[in-house]
Amino acid sequence: MTERLILPRRTLLVLCGPAGSGKSTFAAQHFAETNIVSSDRCRAMICDDENDQTVNRDTFDLFHYILQKRMLLGRFCVADSVALKPYARQNLRSLSRRFGYYGCLLIFDIPPEVCIARDGQRIRQVGESVVYYHAGLLASARQDAPNEGWELIRILHEDTPDLEIVVEA
């Protein structure tokens, strides 16, 4: 069974979840590449290494800058980062409000064991300790998100039916 989610064109869809939870794969399967603003890609553009956490300030400056430029033009935006810390979600929620965008949070609630297995199959691995750290942050995100002012929050589990996302013209 496929669930259908219809979103306005002026939506900031924030993907939130641990490394290995399937956020980037989901984004690539459902949206045009130009809709997706990825923190990993921004990091690679800054220093040629998606894993280099020493450039996070510059990475997220670029990440938010690109989102703002897309929103100025009224474009649908997918923010692909872990977004597990409250300030990260708050910054994205503030952006959506500032530009009059519908704020949608899609939480990938995937067990750490599944994320670790997926991480082990990737070329660019983050490791078990990062996944378990993210899993702890995920529990807080699930609890805090309903009080953060999002217009829509959806939680995806491993057994969630297929989700079809339609962006209104």
Z-matrix of the N, CA and C atoms (Angstrom, degrees):
N
C 1 1.457
C 2 1.534 1 109.08
N 3 1.305 2 115.77 1 134.87
C 4 1.456 3 121.18 2 -179.97
C 5 1.519 4 109.60 3 -107.20
N 6 1.315 5 115.60 4 129.45
C 7 1.465 6 121.35 5 174.63
C 8 1.521 7 107.19 6 -92.77
N 9 1.329 8 115.62 7 138.76
C 10 1.462 9 120.98 8 -178.77
C 11 1.520 10 109.67 9 -108.99
N 12 1.316 11 115.37 10 130.11
C 13 1.454 12 122.27 11 178.52
C 14 1.523 13 107.61 12 -120.54
N 15 1.339 14 116.49 13 118.01
C 16 1.461 15 121.34 14 -179.33
C 17 1.522 16 108.34 15 -102.74
N 18 1.330 17 115.81 16 124.01
C 19 1.461 18 121.60 17 -176.93
C 20 1.524 19 110.42 18 -120.47
N 21 1.337 20 116.40 19 144.71
C 22 1.464 21 119.17 20 174.82
C 23 1.529 22 110.43 21 -64.67
N 24 1.319 23 116.21 22 154.36
C 25 1.479 24 120.20 23 177.73
C 26 1.529 25 110.65 24 -57.36
N 27 1.325 26 116.99 25 -39.23
C 28 1.464 27 120.72 26 -179.58
C 29 1.532 28 109.41 27 -86.90
N 30 1.327 29 114.58 28 67.80
C 31 1.466 30 121.85 29 178.88
C 32 1.517 31 109.11 30 -121.68
N 33 1.330 32 115.02 31 138.20
C 34 1.455 33 121.65 32 165.94
C 35 1.523 34 105.48 33 -103.83
N 36 1.327 35 116.18 34 109.21
C 37 1.455 36 122.47 35 178.90
C 38 1.517 37 107.50 36 -96.93
N 39 1.315 38 115.91 37 112.21
C 40 1.462 39 121.76 38 -177.45
C 41 1.520 40 108.99 39 -99.60
N 42 1.325 41 115.78 40 121.66
C 43 1.453 42 121.86 41 176.62
C 44 1.528 43 107.98 42 -90.62
N 45 1.322 44 116.09 43 130.00
C 46 1.464 45 121.74 44 -173.55
C 47 1.518 46 108.31 45 -133.26
N 48 1.327 47 116.99 46 124.29
C 49 1.457 48 119.27 47 177.70
C 50 1.511 49 111.69 48 168.18
N 51 1.318 50 115.58 49 167.49
C 52 1.468 51 120.89 50 -178.37
C 53 1.522 52 112.64 51 -64.96
N 54 1.308 53 115.45 52 160.13
C 55 1.463 54 120.36 53 170.33
C 56 1.524 55 107.56 54 -56.89
N 57 1.324 56 116.19 55 137.71
C 58 1.450 57 120.53 56 178.62
C 59 1.520 58 114.66 57 83.89
N 60 1.328 59 117.77 58 3.69
C 61 1.467 60 120.29 59 -177.96
C 62 1.525 61 113.04 60 -82.76
N 63 1.332 62 117.16 61 -10.40
C 64 1.457 63 120.20 62 176.70
C 65 1.514 64 115.58 63 102.82
N 66 1.326 65 117.85 64 13.12
C 67 1.462 66 121.01 65 -177.89
C 68 1.533 67 112.53 66 -60.53
N 69 1.321 68 116.24 67 -52.63
C 70 1.467 69 120.32 68 -177.33
C 71 1.519 70 111.40 69 -67.00
N 72 1.313 71 117.22 70 -37.72
C 73 1.457 72 121.07 71 177.21
C 74 1.526 73 110.30 72 -63.46
N 75 1.328 74 116.02 73 -44.54
C 76 1.464 75 121.56 74 177.50
C 77 1.534 76 109.79 75 -58.79
N 78 1.333 77 115.72 76 -48.11
C 79 1.465 78 120.15 77 -178.32
C 80 1.525 79 110.66 78 -59.63
N 81 1.330 80 116.41 79 -45.70
C 82 1.468 81 120.54 80 -178.63
C 83 1.527 82 112.14 81 -64.38
N 84 1.320 83 116.95 82 -31.61
C 85 1.462 84 120.68 83 -179.33
C 86 1.526 85 112.94 84 -78.62
N 87 1.335 86 117.25 85 -26.04
C 88 1.461 87 120.23 86 -172.30
C 89 1.528 88 115.92 87 -109.03
N 90 1.325 89 117.94 88 -16.38
C 91 1.464 90 119.44 89 -171.88
C 92 1.517 91 111.71 90 -135.01
N 93 1.323 92 114.97 91 155.98
C 94 1.462 93 120.23 92 173.31
C 95 1.528 94 108.18 93 -64.69
N 96 1.310 95 115.46 94 147.06
C 97 1.467 96 120.58 95 -179.13
C 98 1.522 97 111.53 96 -56.02
N 99 1.329 98 116.71 97 -34.69
C 100 1.460 99 120.59 98 -178.36
C 101 1.528 100 112.90 99 -70.47
N 102 1.329 101 118.41 100 -18.57
C 103 1.470 102 121.76 101 177.35
C 104 1.524 103 112.08 102 -77.04
N 105 1.329 104 116.34 103 -21.67
C 106 1.462 105 121.88 104 -169.61
C 107 1.527 106 110.54 105 -96.51
N 108 1.329 107 115.26 106 123.77
C 109 1.458 108 121.10 107 172.53
C 110 1.525 109 105.69 108 -109.64
N 111 1.324 110 115.74 109 113.05
C 112 1.456 111 122.44 110 -173.52
C 113 1.527 112 110.99 111 -107.17
N 114 1.328 113 115.72 112 128.97
C 115 1.468 114 118.70 113 177.26
C 116 1.525 115 110.41 114 -63.78
N 117 1.327 116 117.88 115 -35.46
C 118 1.469 117 120.19 116 178.44
C 119 1.528 118 111.15 117 -63.28
N 120 1.329 119 116.52 118 -43.42
C 121 1.464 120 119.22 119 178.43
C 122 1.521 121 110.86 120 -65.70
N 123 1.341 122 116.66 121 -38.70
C 124 1.467 123 119.51 122 177.66
C 125 1.527 124 110.14 123 -62.49
N 126 1.322 125 116.82 124 -42.33
C 127 1.466 126 121.25 125 178.47
C 128 1.526 127 109.92 126 -60.78
N 129 1.332 128 116.98 127 -43.91
C 130 1.466 129 120.96 128 179.18
C 131 1.528 130 111.06 129 -64.24
N 132 1.329 131 117.17 130 -36.36
C 133 1.466 132 119.85 131 178.39
C 134 1.525 133 111.07 132 -65.81
N 135 1.322 134 116.90 133 -32.58
C 136 1.459 135 121.29 134 -179.21
C 137 1.529 136 111.25 135 -74.52
N 138 1.348 137 116.44 136 -47.52
C 139 1.472 138 118.25 137 -170.05
C 140 1.527 139 114.99 138 -134.12
N 141 1.328 140 117.74 139 10.59
C 142 1.469 141 122.85 140 179.11
C 143 1.526 142 113.72 141 68.23
N 144 1.326 143 118.09 142 14.08
C 145 1.475 144 120.66 143 -178.46
C 146 1.522 145 109.22 144 -143.31
N 147 1.340 146 116.79 145 109.29
C 148 1.462 147 121.30 146 -179.03
C 149 1.526 148 113.13 147 -62.95
N 150 1.308 149 117.83 148 -18.81
C 151 1.471 150 121.78 149 -177.26
C 152 1.517 151 114.26 150 -93.26
N 153 1.312 152 118.95 151 -11.27
C 154 1.462 153 121.48 152 -172.51
C 155 1.536 154 111.02 153 -73.34
N 156 1.320 155 115.52 154 97.91
C 157 1.467 156 121.00 155 -177.25
C 158 1.530 157 113.07 156 -75.24
N 159 1.334 158 117.92 157 -7.14
C 160 1.464 159 120.18 158 -179.85
C 161 1.526 160 111.74 159 -72.80
N 162 1.321 161 117.80 160 -12.08
C 163 1.469 162 120.90 161 -178.95
C 164 1.532 163 111.40 162 -109.95
N 165 1.320 164 116.69 163 25.29
C 166 1.470 165 119.46 164 -176.19
C 167 1.526 166 113.52 165 -61.31
N 168 1.312 167 118.10 166 -39.25
C 169 1.471 168 119.43 167 -179.80
C 170 1.529 169 110.24 168 -59.85
N 171 1.341 170 116.09 169 -49.44
C 172 1.466 171 120.02 170 178.86
C 173 1.525 172 111.12 171 -65.55
N 174 1.326 173 116.28 172 -38.36
C 175 1.462 174 121.13 173 179.33
C 176 1.519 175 110.62 174 -57.62
N 177 1.330 176 116.72 175 -49.63
C 178 1.460 177 119.35 176 -175.99
C 179 1.525 178 112.54 177 -78.33
N 180 1.336 179 117.44 178 -23.66
C 181 1.470 180 118.60 179 169.41
C 182 1.528 181 109.61 180 -60.60
N 183 1.334 182 116.09 181 -46.89
C 184 1.465 183 120.81 182 179.47
C 185 1.525 184 111.24 183 -66.67
N 186 1.314 185 117.19 184 -43.51
C 187 1.464 186 123.93 185 178.64
C 188 1.535 187 110.49 186 -54.35
N 189 1.333 188 116.54 187 -51.54
C 190 1.467 189 121.07 188 -179.54
C 191 1.531 190 111.71 189 -69.55
N 192 1.319 191 116.74 190 -35.28
C 193 1.458 192 120.78 191 178.90
C 194 1.534 193 110.93 192 -61.76
N 195 1.326 194 116.59 193 -47.01
C 196 1.464 195 120.53 194 179.71
C 197 1.529 196 110.18 195 -63.36
N 198 1.326 197 117.04 196 -43.54
C 199 1.466 198 119.80 197 177.73
C 200 1.531 199 110.47 198 -58.74
N 201 1.337 200 116.69 199 -44.86
C 202 1.470 201 120.13 200 179.85
C 203 1.530 202 111.12 201 -61.00
N 204 1.311 203 117.65 202 -43.62
C 205 1.462 204 121.04 203 -179.46
C 206 1.531 205 110.72 204 -62.79
N 207 1.326 206 116.93 205 -40.03
C 208 1.468 207 120.45 206 177.93
C 209 1.534 208 110.20 207 -66.41
N 210 1.328 209 116.45 208 -41.58
C 211 1.464 210 120.13 209 -179.23
C 212 1.523 211 111.41 210 -66.85
N 213 1.327 212 117.40 211 -36.14
C 214 1.465 213 120.31 212 176.53
C 215 1.530 214 110.85 213 -57.74
N 216 1.321 215 116.26 214 -30.32
C 217 1.467 216 121.40 215 -179.70
C 218 1.524 217 112.64 216 -94.18
N 219 1.343 218 116.67 217 2.95
C 220 1.458 219 120.24 218 178.15
C 221 1.516 220 114.25 219 74.17
N 222 1.315 221 117.81 220 25.60
C 223 1.461 222 122.34 221 -177.35
C 224 1.526 223 112.05 222 -87.59
N 225 1.312 224 115.73 223 146.32
C 226 1.463 225 122.49 224 172.29
C 227 1.531 226 107.92 225 -63.99
N 228 1.332 227 116.63 226 136.57
C 229 1.465 228 121.31 227 -176.27
C 230 1.520 229 111.89 228 -130.06
N 231 1.320 230 115.03 229 134.69
C 232 1.458 231 122.22 230 172.31
C 233 1.517 232 106.69 231 -115.08
N 234 1.335 233 116.76 232 118.28
C 235 1.461 234 122.47 233 178.42
C 236 1.523 235 108.25 234 -95.69
N 237 1.330 236 116.38 235 108.14
C 238 1.450 237 122.69 236 -176.60
C 239 1.527 238 110.15 237 -104.46
N 240 1.329 239 114.54 238 95.22
C 241 1.465 240 122.56 239 173.97
C 242 1.527 241 105.21 240 -148.88
N 243 1.316 242 118.07 241 177.43
C 244 1.467 243 116.16 242 179.62
C 245 1.527 244 111.04 243 -70.80
N 246 1.335 245 118.44 244 -35.20
C 247 1.471 246 123.80 245 177.33
C 248 1.530 247 112.66 246 48.97
N 249 1.312 248 116.64 247 37.57
C 250 1.470 249 120.33 248 -176.79
C 251 1.526 250 113.23 249 -91.32
N 252 1.316 251 117.78 250 -19.19
C 253 1.464 252 120.21 251 179.11
C 254 1.519 253 109.34 252 -90.71
N 255 1.327 254 116.02 253 142.00
C 256 1.472 255 119.59 254 -177.06
C 257 1.529 256 113.68 255 -54.01
N 258 1.341 257 117.98 256 -41.53
C 259 1.465 258 119.33 257 -177.86
C 260 1.530 259 111.62 258 -65.77
N 261 1.336 260 117.10 259 -32.12
C 262 1.472 261 119.94 260 178.35
C 263 1.523 262 109.97 261 -65.46
N 264 1.338 263 115.71 262 -45.95
C 265 1.477 264 119.04 263 178.35
C 266 1.521 265 110.47 264 -67.33
N 267 1.328 266 117.39 265 -38.48
C 268 1.467 267 121.01 266 -179.81
C 269 1.538 268 110.43 267 -62.41
N 270 1.337 269 116.83 268 -42.09
C 271 1.471 270 119.91 269 178.42
C 272 1.530 271 110.86 270 -61.93
N 273 1.323 272 116.76 271 -41.88
C 274 1.465 273 120.26 272 179.96
C 275 1.528 274 111.01 273 -70.30
N 276 1.325 275 116.75 274 -39.02
C 277 1.469 276 120.19 275 178.11
C 278 1.529 277 110.06 276 -64.69
N 279 1.317 278 117.08 277 -40.11
C 280 1.472 279 121.06 278 177.67
C 281 1.524 280 111.06 279 -62.75
N 282 1.325 281 116.52 280 -40.85
C 283 1.472 282 120.33 281 176.79
C 284 1.524 283 110.87 282 -59.75
N 285 1.329 284 115.56 283 -46.72
C 286 1.470 285 117.89 284 -178.01
C 287 1.524 286 110.80 285 -62.65
N 288 1.307 287 117.27 286 -39.30
C 289 1.472 288 120.32 287 178.37
C 290 1.523 289 111.43 288 -65.83
N 291 1.330 290 115.97 289 -44.61
C 292 1.459 291 120.39 290 -177.05
C 293 1.526 292 111.50 291 -59.05
N 294 1.322 293 117.15 292 -33.64
C 295 1.456 294 121.24 293 -178.18
C 296 1.525 295 113.03 294 -100.16
N 297 1.345 296 117.04 295 9.08
C 298 1.457 297 120.58 296 178.06
C 299 1.515 298 113.02 297 67.73
N 300 1.323 299 115.93 298 33.64
C 301 1.457 300 121.74 299 -177.88
C 302 1.520 301 111.77 300 -96.73
N 303 1.303 302 114.70 301 150.34
C 304 1.461 303 123.99 302 172.33
C 305 1.533 304 105.94 303 -73.22
N 306 1.313 305 116.72 304 124.57
C 307 1.460 306 120.97 305 -178.17
C 308 1.517 307 111.31 306 -99.63
N 309 1.318 308 116.00 307 114.67
C 310 1.465 309 121.97 308 -178.21
C 311 1.530 310 108.92 309 -119.66
N 312 1.309 311 116.81 310 126.55
C 313 1.461 312 123.14 311 179.24
C 314 1.520 313 108.46 312 -109.85
N 315 1.323 314 115.67 313 121.91
C 316 1.462 315 121.75 314 178.72
C 317 1.530 316 107.29 315 -111.12
N 318 1.322 317 115.53 316 108.79
C 319 1.469 318 121.24 317 -176.06
C 320 1.526 319 109.75 318 -96.93
N 321 1.309 320 115.96 319 125.31
C 322 1.462 321 122.68 320 178.29
C 323 1.519 322 108.15 321 -94.65
N 324 1.323 323 115.70 322 96.00
C 325 1.463 324 122.63 323 -177.19
C 326 1.534 325 108.43 324 -93.51
N 327 1.310 326 115.24 325 78.35
C 328 1.463 327 122.99 326 -174.86
C 329 1.526 328 108.24 327 -111.15
N 330 1.332 329 117.97 328 133.34
C 331 1.465 330 120.39 329 -178.37
C 332 1.536 331 112.09 330 -57.46
N 333 1.334 332 116.36 331 144.88
C 334 1.466 333 119.76 332 -178.52
C 335 1.533 334 113.14 333 -56.83
N 336 1.322 335 116.45 334 -34.70
C 337 1.473 336 119.53 335 -179.02
C 338 1.536 337 110.84 336 -62.49
N 339 1.321 338 116.08 337 -38.68
C 340 1.467 339 120.64 338 178.00
C 341 1.533 340 109.47 339 -67.94
N 342 1.329 341 116.53 340 -43.31
C 343 1.471 342 120.83 341 179.58
C 344 1.532 343 110.89 342 -62.77
N 345 1.331 344 116.65 343 -40.36
C 346 1.467 345 120.94 344 179.68
C 347 1.526 346 110.07 345 -65.31
N 348 1.323 347 116.79 346 -42.58
C 349 1.468 348 120.24 347 178.22
C 350 1.525 349 110.55 348 -62.07
N 351 1.317 350 117.32 349 -43.55
C 352 1.468 351 121.20 350 178.68
C 353 1.524 352 110.51 351 -65.59
N 354 1.324 353 115.81 352 -42.21
C 355 1.459 354 120.62 353 179.43
C 356 1.526 355 110.45 354 -59.52
N 357 1.312 356 116.67 355 -38.71
C 358 1.460 357 121.04 356 -179.89
C 359 1.516 358 113.48 357 -65.30
N 360 1.325 359 116.83 358 -19.69
C 361 1.467 360 121.15 359 -179.85
C 362 1.530 361 112.79 360 -93.53
N 363 1.334 362 115.50 361 -5.14
C 364 1.465 363 119.15 362 -177.60
C 365 1.521 364 111.09 363 -89.94
N 366 1.309 365 115.13 364 154.99
C 367 1.466 366 120.46 365 175.07
C 368 1.526 367 108.82 366 -68.72
N 369 1.314 368 115.97 367 -44.52
C 370 1.469 369 121.78 368 -177.83
C 371 1.530 370 108.23 369 -100.26
N 372 1.327 371 116.06 370 95.87
C 373 1.468 372 120.62 371 -175.79
C 374 1.525 373 110.94 372 -95.13
N 375 1.338 374 115.23 373 146.57
C 376 1.465 375 119.60 374 176.53
C 377 1.523 376 111.90 375 -101.90
N 378 1.320 377 118.35 376 -24.38
C 379 1.459 378 122.04 377 176.42
C 380 1.516 379 113.75 378 96.89
N 381 1.323 380 115.01 379 159.36
C 382 1.469 381 122.50 380 -176.97
C 383 1.518 382 113.31 381 -59.57
N 384 1.331 383 117.25 382 -42.51
C 385 1.471 384 119.46 383 -175.52
C 386 1.526 385 110.83 384 -61.69
N 387 1.339 386 117.69 385 -38.67
C 388 1.474 387 121.08 386 178.79
C 389 1.518 388 109.83 387 -67.55
N 390 1.325 389 117.15 388 -42.83
C 391 1.469 390 120.34 389 -179.43
C 392 1.526 391 110.47 390 -63.00
N 393 1.333 392 117.58 391 -43.14
C 394 1.472 393 119.67 392 178.75
C 395 1.533 394 111.29 393 -66.64
N 396 1.323 395 116.86 394 -36.89
C 397 1.463 396 120.27 395 175.25
C 398 1.530 397 109.79 396 -61.57
N 399 1.334 398 116.40 397 -45.63
C 400 1.460 399 120.93 398 177.81
C 401 1.529 400 111.59 399 -62.38
N 402 1.325 401 116.88 400 -37.24
C 403 1.468 402 120.67 401 179.75
C 404 1.528 403 110.38 402 -61.99
N 405 1.320 404 117.22 403 -38.23
C 406 1.467 405 120.71 404 175.85
C 407 1.515 406 111.86 405 -64.68
N 408 1.325 407 116.40 406 -41.76
C 409 1.463 408 120.58 407 177.87
C 410 1.530 409 111.17 408 -66.98
N 411 1.324 410 116.29 409 -33.39
C 412 1.467 411 121.14 410 179.87
C 413 1.524 412 111.28 411 -61.41
N 414 1.314 413 117.14 412 -40.76
C 415 1.472 414 120.62 413 179.31
C 416 1.532 415 110.00 414 -59.33
N 417 1.324 416 116.66 415 -42.88
C 418 1.471 417 120.45 416 177.97
C 419 1.524 418 111.23 417 -67.69
N 420 1.325 419 116.83 418 -39.86
C 421 1.474 420 120.60 419 -179.51
C 422 1.524 421 110.72 420 -61.83
N 423 1.331 422 117.06 421 -43.06
C 424 1.472 423 120.50 422 179.07
C 425 1.530 424 110.28 423 -60.71
N 426 1.312 425 116.11 424 -38.06
C 427 1.464 426 120.90 425 -178.71
C 428 1.531 427 111.84 426 -75.27
N 429 1.328 428 117.17 427 -39.89
C 430 1.467 429 121.55 428 -174.13
C 431 1.526 430 114.05 429 -82.44
N 432 1.318 431 117.20 430 -33.23
C 433 1.470 432 121.87 431 -171.90
C 434 1.533 433 114.30 432 -52.58
N 435 1.344 434 119.45 433 -41.57
C 436 1.471 435 118.05 434 -178.66
C 437 1.539 436 114.15 435 -61.80
N 438 1.321 437 117.47 436 -17.23
C 439 1.466 438 120.88 437 179.98
C 440 1.529 439 112.95 438 -102.17
N 441 1.328 440 117.10 439 11.95
C 442 1.464 441 120.47 440 -175.27
C 443 1.528 442 113.84 441 -99.34
N 444 1.321 443 118.09 442 -0.66
C 445 1.460 444 120.53 443 174.54
C 446 1.517 445 116.59 444 87.04
N 447 1.314 446 117.75 445 19.04
C 448 1.466 447 120.42 446 177.11
C 449 1.523 448 109.99 447 -71.80
N 450 1.325 449 116.82 448 143.15
C 451 1.462 450 120.17 449 175.49
C 452 1.525 451 110.87 450 -69.40
N 453 1.337 452 115.69 451 -33.82
C 454 1.454 453 119.76 452 -179.13
C 455 1.519 454 109.66 453 -147.00
N 456 1.323 455 115.46 454 134.53
C 457 1.466 456 121.67 455 173.73
C 458 1.516 457 106.94 456 -126.04
N 459 1.318 458 116.51 457 128.82
C 460 1.460 459 121.78 458 174.13
C 461 1.508 460 107.57 459 -123.89
N 462 1.313 461 116.12 460 137.42
C 463 1.457 462 121.14 461 176.98
C 464 1.517 463 107.85 462 -110.76
N 465 1.320 464 114.91 463 124.65
C 466 1.458 465 120.89 464 177.95
C 467 1.523 466 108.67 465 -103.13
N 468 1.318 467 114.99 466 129.12
C 469 1.463 468 121.82 467 175.60
C 470 1.520 469 107.77 468 -108.47
N 471 1.301 470 115.70 469 171.09
C 472 1.458 471 120.20 470 179.53
C 473 1.525 472 111.43 471 -58.56
N 474 1.330 473 116.63 472 -33.50
C 475 1.464 474 120.94 473 -177.37
C 476 1.523 475 113.42 474 -101.10
N 477 1.343 476 117.41 475 14.34
C 478 1.460 477 121.33 476 177.93
C 479 1.527 478 108.81 477 -65.30
N 480 1.334 479 117.05 478 138.43
C 481 1.473 480 118.90 479 176.67
C 482 1.528 481 109.89 480 -58.73
N 483 1.324 482 115.29 481 159.73
C 484 1.452 483 119.72 482 176.79
C 485 1.517 484 109.25 483 -53.94
N 486 1.320 485 115.94 484 142.40
C 487 1.454 486 121.60 485 -179.37
C 488 1.521 487 108.22 486 -115.35
N 489 1.311 488 115.30 487 121.28
C 490 1.455 489 120.82 488 174.82
C 491 1.518 490 107.03 489 -101.51
N 492 1.315 491 115.99 490 125.55
C 493 1.462 492 119.81 491 179.91
C 494 1.518 493 108.31 492 -109.83
N 495 1.320 494 114.63 493 125.13
C 496 1.464 495 121.62 494 179.29
C 497 1.522 496 107.16 495 -114.36
N 498 1.324 497 115.38 496 127.81
C 499 1.453 498 120.91 497 177.73
C 500 1.518 499 107.57 498 -101.51
N 501 1.343 500 115.96 499 122.02
C 502 1.463 501 120.65 500 -179.20
C 503 1.523 502 110.49 501 -63.27
N 504 1.301 503 115.26 502 146.82
C 505 1.490 504 120.05 503 -179.74
C 506 1.505 505 111.38 504 -70.71
